Amino acid sequence: MDSRDWDAVIIGSGLGGLTAGAYLATNGLRTLVLEHHYVAGGNSHVFRRKALHGQCSFEFDVGVHYVGDCGPDGLIPTVLRGVGLEDKVEFLEMDPDGFDTLVFPGLTFRVPKGWDRYRERLVATFPDEETGLHRYLDVLESVLAEQRSIRLPIGPEDLPRLAQEAPNFLRWALRPLSELFDDCGLGQKVRAVLAAECGAYASPPSRAPVALQAGLMDHYLKGAYYPQGGGQVLAAHLVDVIRSHGGEVRTRTTVERILMEQARAVGVRLATGEEFRAPVVISNADLKRTFFELVGEGHLAPETVARLKQYRMSLPIFVVYLGLDIDLRERLPNTNYWYYTSFDIEGMYQDCYAGRVPSELGLFITLGSVKDPHTSAIASKGYTSLEVMMWVPPDYRVWSIGEGPASGERYHQKKDYRSLKEQLLDTLIEGVEQAIPGIKEHIVWKEAATPITQERYTLSTGGTSYGIELATDQIGPNRPSPKTEIEGLYLAGASTLFGHGIVGSMRGGVGCASVVLGRDLMAEVEGGQVFGDPSKLTAGGPGWDPWEASR
């Protein structure tokens, strides 16, 4: 296809970019998605390994570990339904009596589905904290209820109205979670249990807004799920929608520059020198690289440059991928583990902010083959696929490197880098052994990924998976909207006002496409609209491989 024939070019194939692309393609726009990596999906992609001389194989998720609210009217099923993917992705519910298991010294708490059950279990576990717990949960639930009723957008002139209609939202939504803990008079142990899942948004209680905590808990208390077939199925189906509606998704294609003419974006230039022109350019790439490297400061207003430089990136993660020669599908409940060696969650984050690897462990452990026991690609029969991760500092100096892989630095064989990587790999394995005893002796495959690995594959600033930090000063209207100050340039992905994660990125993709088309596509889909022609779709069925379909 001639480059002049594209209506929209999208940089990056994360779920934000793919969702935007699917909605544009099914609304008649000729859409081209360009991906740096060899497989589409961004942080939703998977990778595969063989062990024991090919006797067994494992599939590991990079970013899709679990998602909430995936019942029939849930947000993600609704987004998928809008582009003809209803019933194409099956979501397997995790244990409703404990989809997350929180493990602390001398204390284990299983998080159940439903606000009422969650409240009951918290009070039963911490009877001396009952009064404070009821106040805390009442505030979260009222913030959620009032947020749903608020008429947006909100300006200073709306404050008197909000004081009457949404007093708890106005008082608490943007205050840090730690202040609510203080107001409720909660002790350290119960605070740790309440904040244990804050790793899902990568901010500590001192920086996480109450509205963010309320939204996270509501999301998962509606039920926690995992897509059957592994995380790659989401990207693969969206790729199919784009390709089957006249669009194209190209991997191994690096965008070097966004083309600018007369103060507007008119296309992109690849690292190979090839150019594609389109009236709409959407960046699903890293926010700072988009503006400082792909666009260039010379095309930005000084206040925009200052604001972009002030944005803080979310903390990155260190991940260990394990293949086990034991089948845990029937031996363990379908749960994730949040394992902590201390109740001081705040201190672990402060270590990272200070450029130190935390002295105490705060781990997230998830088992793909337990969440989806019937997909053999995730783990061969008789084996288990497991991922464990922790928050670490983003600083290059911690990892003993200079300019980083995005600048072309070859870091793999640096002695200090490899030494820290091996040390952390062993530390995380010991943590898994404490959380799930007996694991260590069954390891037949192990490898680790650092923030530098993340930067290498996704070109993300600081090696973060989550874009700019979700904090009290970087939430809602204080985050970038899909429409930029540059005519023709739009944003999708984790750093927009829709937030990060699977649901934030996909909802943001719909929001971006809505701005491009000048219509509220989400409202149309919630009203029953289905875009495109589902009969054109080719994905699924016997022998279909989502990983191959995403290449």
Summary of the structure (lengths in Angstrom):
residues: 551
radius of gyration: 22.7
end to end distance: 19.1
largest distance: 69.7
contacts: 1998
relative contact order: 0.19
helix: 42%
strand: 20%
